[in-house]
């Protein structure tokens, strides 16, 4: 009997992407609304601002639009993992509602890193002929930018999937940027393919009107959501397995501690306090020596009284 060939991962990616292509386009269109507003504001104001002020405007607008990207991340995560019955609009709005503040912070951080990386790489590239030191600095800047990119492959997906503190999100993402290097590179290659196809279509447009139409359609219906889809596809499974495993271990440890505490409390209740002179104890936090250990008088008094009350009931 002929065995069915196991699908390669990129085949599953293509199958899930095109079977949900209409959902990807709708998700992209929902995100394009705030993106278009931000782009319009930038277009209107860039004629009045110059230099540093224009850079700060771009910085602020990127930070403002990024919270809406949380809706794209949640929808694409669901679709990429195979949830084809995902309701796009309600899921998109849920992603924004539950993750707005965190993604606003991510937007500020990402905008700062993008501006810093751009200027650093540009400056060091121009100074390469001056000294070999600038080659080293340029390589370091590129590696740092790549590391942060790999972190941001994981940060958004992790945020919409797990209820973690910002500290744990950044720590786990930093570790996964190295630990899941294979998935990160596959995500990077897939991202490059999506962008290469999109910019190739733009590059072949010789008519100015057609160029504008195709560019708007690509960014309105395809590019942002498609990029997030391929990234989510490659990073989600191993991320979920890793963090869920850690959470399971944490729960096991918490349960073990709770059981130990209950056992200790039960053992303390079984002790015999019949020899305690209640009249000599005071309801204070002062410690006394009793049966080889130090104990508060108030605690010992309560235990002794409780034991005698139980004995009287019997």
N, C-alpha and C positions, 0 to 999 in steps of 0.2 A: 504493500500500500504506500503510495507516494506521500511523503510528509510535506506539510505546508511550510514554505520558506518563511523564516522569521524576518519581519520588516526591519530595515535599517532605520536608525533614528530620524535621519533627514527625510525619509519617505513618510514617516508618521507626521513629521512637521508639515510637509507639503499637503498631506491628506487633510489634516485638521484645519490648516489655514484656508484652503480653498472650499472645504465644506462649510466653513463659517465666514466666508468672505463677505457676505452681506451684513453680518453682525459686526465684523471688523470695520466696514465702511460706515455703518451707523454710529459706532463708537467714535470713530475718527471725526465724523460730522458734528457730534455733540461737543467734542473738545475744540473743534475749529471755531465754534461761536465765541468763547472767551479769547481764543488765540487771535481771531480776526479783530476783536475789539482792541486788544493790546497792540496789535500791529497798526491799527488805525490811529491810536493815540500817539504811538511813536512817529508815524508818518507826519501827523499834524504838528508835533512839537519839534521835530528834528530841524526844521527850517529856522527855528528861533533859538536853538541851543547849539553850542559848539564845544569841541574838545572834551574836557573832563566832565562837564555837565551832561553831555550827550551819553557818555559812558555810564554815568550814574543813573541816567534815565533808563537805559537798556537793562542795567543791573536791577533796578526796582521793578520793571515790567516783567522780567523773567521770574522774579520772586512772586509776583502777584498771580501769574498765570499757572505756576506749577501746582498749586493746590487742586486745580481742576484736572490735572494729569492723574491724580489719585483714582478718579473714576475710570480712566483708560486702563490703569494698572490692574484694577480689580476685575474688570470685564475680560481683559486679555489673559489674565491669570486663569480665570475659569475656563475660557475657551481653549487655551493652550494645554490645560491638563485633561481636556476631553469632555467638559460639561457643555454639551451642545444645546441644552435646553435653557441656557442662561438668558434671563430677561434683561436685555441690554440697558434700557432706560432706567429702570428701577435699580439695577446693580450699579450703574454709573453714578447715580445720585447718592446711593448708599456709600460708595467709595469716597465721595467728596465730603459727605456729612460726617463720617466717622474718622477721617484722616486729614481734615483741612489744616489744622494747626501744625501738625508734623510736616506735612508737605510744604507749608509756607516756609518753615525753617529750612527744609531741604533746598527750596528754591533760592533762598538767600545764600546758603552755603555753596550751592552749585554755581550760581552766578558769579560769586566772588572767585571761586576756583577757576572758572572759565576765563574771566578777565585777567586774572593773575597769570595763568598758564599762557594765554595768548601773548601778552606783553613780554613775558619772560622768554618764551621761545623766539619771538620776533627779534628781541634785542640781542640775544646770544647768537642767533643766526647771522646777524649783520656784523658781529664782532669776531667771527670765526677766523678771519685772516689775521687778526691782531695777535692771538696767542692760542696755544693748544689747550689752555685752561678752559676756554669758552666751549671747546668741544665736550669736555667733561661736564660742565655746567648744563649744557644743552641736553646731553644724554640724561642727566639726573632729572631735569625738568620734564622731559618726555616720559621717563619711567614713573615719576610721581603722578603725572596726568593720567597715565595708563592705569596705575593702581587705583586712583580715585574713580576712574571710569568703571573698572571691575567692581569696586565697592557699590557704585550706583546701579550696576546690574542687579545687585542683591537687595539693597536698601529698600526701594519701593515695594518690591514683591514681599519682602519680609514684613514690612509695616502693615500691609493690608491682610496678611495671613495670620500673624501672631500678635498677641497682646503683650508686647515687650516694652521695656523702658528704652529711651533713646540711647542710653549708655550701652545696653545689651545689643541693640540693633546695630550700632556702629562697630562694636567689638566683634560681633558675629560676622558682619559683612567684611570687616578687615581680615579676619581669619579665613573666610571663604574666598576672598580674592586670591589667596595663595593655595588654600586647600582644595579648591574646586577649579584649579587653573585650566583644566581641559575643557570643562563646561563654559568657562568664561571666554576662552579663545573660540570655541564653536559659536558662542553667542556673538562675539565680535565679528567673525567671518560672515555669519548670517546677516548681521546688521550692515556690514559693508556691501553685501550682495543687494539688499533692499535699496540702499542709498545709491549704489552704482547703477542699478536699473532705472531708478527715478531720474537721476541726473543725466543719464544717457538719453532718455526720452526728451528731456529739456534741451540738451545740447544739439539734437538733430532738428530742432525747430528753427527755421530760418525766418519765418514770418513773426513780427513783433506781437501782433494780436494773438496768434496761435500760441506763442510762447507764454504769454500771460495766462491764457485760458488753461493750458496744460499744467502750468506751475500751480495755479490756484486749485485745480481739480486734484492734483497729487497730494497737496497738503491738506485739502479739505476732506478727502475720502480715503487716502491710502497711507501716507508716510508715517505719521506719529504712531498710530495704532499698530501698523505692521511691524515697525521697529520694536515696539514693546511686546508684541506677540512672540517674535522669534527669541527675544531675550528671556521672557517668562518661560517659554518652552524648555530652554536649556538649563535654566538655573533652578526651577521650582522643585522638581522631584528630589534631587539630592539635598537641597536646602530643607525641605519638609522632613525628610528622613532623619537628617542630622539634628535639627532643633527639636523635633517631636521626641526623638530618642533621649535628648538631654532633659526635656520636660518630664518624661516618664521616669528617668532616674531620680530627678528632683522630687517627684511625687513619692517614689519609693522611699527615699531618705526621710521625707517629711512624715510619711506613715510610720516608719520605723521609730522615729523620735517620739511621735505621738503615742505609740504602743508602749514604748519604754517609760514614758511619763505616767501613763495610766497604770502600768504595772507597779511603778514605784509608789504611786499614790495608794494603790490597793494594798501594797505591803505595809505602808505606814499606818493604814487604818486597822490592819490586823494586829498591830502591836498592842501589848497589854499596858494600859495606863492606870491600872487599879491601885498602884502604889504611890501615885502622885497625890501630894497634899494640896488640894485645891485652895484651901484657905491661905496657904503661904504664897500663892502665886498672884502676880499683879497683871492686869491687862495692859502691858507695855511692850515696847520693842527691845527691852533689855534682854540680853542672852544669859542663859544659865547652862550649866553642865549637867546633862541627863543621859544616862546609859552610854557613856563614852563619846558623846557628841554635843556640840553646842546647838541650842535651840532657843528661839524667842519664847519668853514667858507667855505672851498672848497666844501663840500657836499651841504650845503645850497645854495651856488652860482650855482652849477650845476642843482639842483632841480628847482630853480627859473627861470634859463635860459631855461630849458627844457619846463617848463610850458608856458612861453611866446612864445617860438617858435611854440608850438602846437596851441596856441591861434591865432597866426598870420596866420598859415596854414588854420585855419577854416575861 
